[in-house]
Amino acid sequence: MSSENRQAVLSSAAAHKFELIGRISSGLAHELNGPIGIAMGFAELAKEVIDSDDTPELSQANTSKVRGYLEMIESASLRARDLSRGIWSFAKAEPGTTENINIVDVLKTVQHLTAPAVKVAQIDVARREDPLGLSEAISHTDSVLCQQIFVELILSSPKSISGGGLVVWQVSITDNGSVAIELTTEPWNEVPTSQWEIPKFVRGSFKGMGGSIADATPTPVISQTGGSNELTGWRVVATLPPASSG
């Protein structure tokens, strides 16, 4: 990729970044209410147990209760911390470095970032259940830019499944070593779906990184009410360059 094209891609990424942060943050603020509420609730229960025990030391039963409450508080706090760290890392990261990266790890991070934002549209993000699922799929590309374009692509999915559903991702290695990423939408009901439009920034970024992305194609989906092939989802396939041996 020429330096001029590279600069154009990076400039476009910078223009989209703050918009994406806003869209992710709106869902994140809603999602944080859950673990914060859990932590506050169990903290109150722990205090009640301590206040109700009039012995110098907590009884064994009450000690066990308080320990359980503290473990729930710790779990909820870690969940809140991970959510806030995710958006912070996304906000401060800057594209510009091309190296060998694991696309599986990138997509796990993208799933973590986007899930709260699309959850308000009754959409979940998940990896396809696959016994042969790869733990590594190495591509020589820009990790930060790659993360950003997949975030934008998934955040554009609610328009195509307005009645709610799944966005499922899967990674594979092609014969020439390129990394193939497949994203599919799976609607939950029989509300007509609109085409999953590929944002211009996403298309340009894949091309600028030496990869490609095709237009979304319709795919039949098995109805959860028992029918077959009644629903239509969308399938998007993208590729990224193979790992570099240099």
C-alpha positions in Angstrom: 0.0 0.0 0.0 1.4 3.4 -0.9 2.1 6.0 1.8 -0.6 8.2 0.3 -3.3 5.5 0.5 -2.1 4.6 4.0 -2.5 8.2 5.2 -5.9 8.4 3.6 -7.0 5.3 5.5 -5.6 6.6 8.8 -7.2 10.0 8.4 -10.6 8.3 7.8 -10.0 6.2 10.9 -9.4 9.3 13.0 -12.6 10.9 11.7 -14.7 7.9 12.7 -13.1 7.2 16.0 -14.9 9.6 18.2 -18.3 8.7 16.6 -17.6 5.1 17.5 -16.5 5.9 21.0 -19.8 7.7 21.5 -21.8 4.8 20.2 -19.9 2.3 22.3 -20.1 4.4 25.4 -23.9 4.7 25.3 -24.2 1.0 25.6 -21.4 0.8 28.1 -23.1 3.2 30.5 -26.2 1.1 30.5 -24.2 -2.2 30.9 -22.2 -0.8 33.9 -25.5 -0.3 35.9 -25.6 -4.1 36.2 -22.3 -4.8 38.0 -22.5 -1.6 40.0 -26.0 -2.5 41.3 -24.8 -6.0 42.2 -21.8 -4.6 44.1 -24.0 -2.1 46.0 -26.6 -4.7 46.8 -24.3 -7.3 48.2 -22.3 -4.7 50.1 -25.6 -3.7 51.9 -26.3 -7.4 52.6 -22.8 -7.9 54.1 -23.3 -4.8 56.4 -26.6 -6.2 57.5 -25.1 -9.5 58.5 -22.3 -7.8 60.4 -24.7 -5.5 62.2 -27.1 -8.3 63.1 -24.4 -10.4 64.7 -24.0 -9.2 68.3 -21.1 -11.5 69.1 -17.5 -10.2 69.4 -16.6 -12.3 66.3 -18.9 -13.3 63.4 -20.3 -16.8 63.7 -19.1 -19.4 61.3 -22.4 -19.2 59.3 -22.3 -15.4 59.1 -18.7 -15.4 58.2 -19.5 -17.7 55.3 -22.4 -15.4 54.2 -20.2 -12.3 54.3 -17.4 -14.1 52.3 -19.9 -15.1 49.7 -21.2 -11.5 49.4 -17.6 -10.2 49.1 -16.9 -12.6 46.3 -20.0 -11.4 44.4 -18.8 -7.8 45.0 -15.4 -8.7 43.7 -16.8 -10.4 40.6 -19.1 -7.5 39.8 -16.3 -5.0 40.3 -14.0 -6.9 38.0 -16.7 -6.9 35.4 -17.1 -3.1 35.7 -13.4 -2.7 35.5 -13.0 -4.8 32.4 -15.8 -2.9 30.7 -14.3 0.5 31.5 -10.8 -0.6 30.6 -12.0 -1.9 27.2 -13.4 1.5 26.1 -10.4 3.3 27.6 -8.0 1.1 25.6 -10.0 1.6 22.4 -10.1 5.4 22.9 -6.4 5.8 23.4 -5.1 3.4 20.8 -3.8 4.9 17.6 -3.5 3.0 14.3 -0.3 3.1 12.3 1.7 0.0 13.2 1.6 -3.0 10.9 2.7 -6.3 12.4 1.7 -9.9 12.8 -1.4 -10.1 14.9 -3.9 -12.7 16.0 -7.2 -11.9 14.4 -9.0 -14.2 16.9 -7.9 -12.0 19.8 -8.9 -8.9 17.9 -12.4 -10.2 17.3 -12.8 -11.3 20.9 -12.0 -7.7 21.9 -14.4 -6.4 19.3 -17.1 -8.7 20.7 -16.5 -7.4 24.2 -16.6 -3.7 23.0 -19.7 -3.9 20.9 -21.9 -6.3 22.8 -23.2 -3.6 25.3 -23.9 -1.2 22.4 -26.0 -3.6 20.3 -27.6 -5.2 23.3 -30.1 -2.2 23.4 -31.3 -3.3 20.0 -31.8 -6.9 21.3 -28.7 -8.1 19.5 -26.0 -10.4 20.9 -22.5 -10.8 19.5 -21.0 -14.3 19.7 -18.4 -16.6 18.2 -19.8 -19.5 16.2 -19.7 -22.8 18.1 -17.1 -24.8 16.2 -15.2 -27.8 17.6 -12.4 -26.9 15.1 -12.4 -23.2 16.0 -9.0 -21.6 15.7 -7.2 -20.2 18.6 -4.8 -18.4 16.3 -5.2 -16.8 12.9 -2.2 -14.6 12.2 -2.3 -11.7 9.7 0.2 -9.0 8.9 -1.9 -5.9 9.5 -2.7 -3.0 11.7 -4.3 -4.3 15.0 -5.8 -1.0 16.0 -7.3 -0.2 12.6 -8.5 -3.7 12.3 -10.3 -3.5 15.6 -11.9 -0.2 14.6 -13.3 -1.4 11.3 -14.8 -4.5 12.9 -16.4 -2.4 15.6 -18.0 -0.1 12.9 -19.1 -3.1 10.9 -20.9 -4.8 13.9 -22.4 -1.5 15.0 -24.0 -1.2 11.6 -25.8 -4.5 12.0 -28.9 -3.4 13.9 -30.3 -1.8 10.7 -30.4 -5.2 9.1 -32.0 -7.1 11.9 -34.4 -4.6 13.5 -36.3 -7.3 15.3 -33.2 -8.5 17.2 -31.0 -11.5 16.7 -27.3 -12.6 16.7 -24.2 -11.4 15.0 -21.9 -14.4 14.8 -18.3 -14.4 13.8 -15.9 -17.1 12.6 -12.3 -17.1 11.5 -10.5 -19.5 9.1 -7.3 -19.7 7.1 -7.4 -19.8 3.3 -5.1 -21.9 1.1 -2.8 -19.0 0.4 -2.5 -18.2 4.1 -4.8 -15.2 4.2 -7.2 -14.9 7.1 -10.9 -15.1 6.3 -13.5 -13.6 8.6 -17.1 -14.5 8.3 -19.8 -12.5 10.0 -23.5 -13.6 9.8 -26.7 -12.1 11.2 -29.3 -14.5 12.5 -32.7 -12.8 13.2 -34.8 -14.1 16.1 -38.2 -13.4 14.6 -39.9 -13.0 11.2 -39.7 -9.3 10.9 -38.4 -8.5 7.4 -34.7 -7.7 7.4 -32.9 -5.0 5.4 -29.6 -5.5 3.7 -26.5 -5.3 5.9 -24.8 -2.3 4.3 -21.0 -2.2 4.4 -19.9 1.2 5.7 -17.7 3.1 3.2 -15.0 3.4 5.9 -14.9 -0.3 6.4 -14.7 -1.1 2.7 -11.9 1.4 2.2 -9.9 0.3 5.2 -9.9 -3.4 4.2 -8.7 -2.4 0.7 -6.0 -0.1 2.2 -4.7 -2.9 4.4 -4.4 -5.3 1.4 -7.5 -7.2 2.3 -11.0 -7.2 0.9 -14.7 -7.4 1.9 -17.6 -8.5 -0.2 -21.2 -7.2 -0.2 -23.5 -8.9 2.3 -25.3 -11.9 0.8 -28.7 -13.2 2.1 -28.6 -16.5 4.0 -31.4 -18.8 5.1 -31.8 -19.2 8.8 -33.6 -22.0 10.6 -36.7 -20.5 12.5 -36.6 -21.0 16.2 -40.3 -21.6 16.2 -39.8 -24.9 14.3 -40.0 -23.9 10.6 -37.1 -24.2 8.2 -35.5 -21.5 6.1 -38.2 -19.0 6.9 -35.9 -16.2 7.9 -33.2 -14.4 6.0 -30.0 -13.3 7.6 -26.9 -11.7 6.0 -23.4 -13.1 5.5 -20.3 -10.9 5.1 -16.9 -12.4 4.3 -13.7 -10.4 4.6 -10.1 -11.3 4.2 -6.8 -9.9 5.6 -3.2 -10.5 4.4 -1.3 -13.6 5.6 1.3 -13.5 8.3 4.7 -12.1 7.3 7.8 -14.3 7.8 10.1 -11.3 7.7 
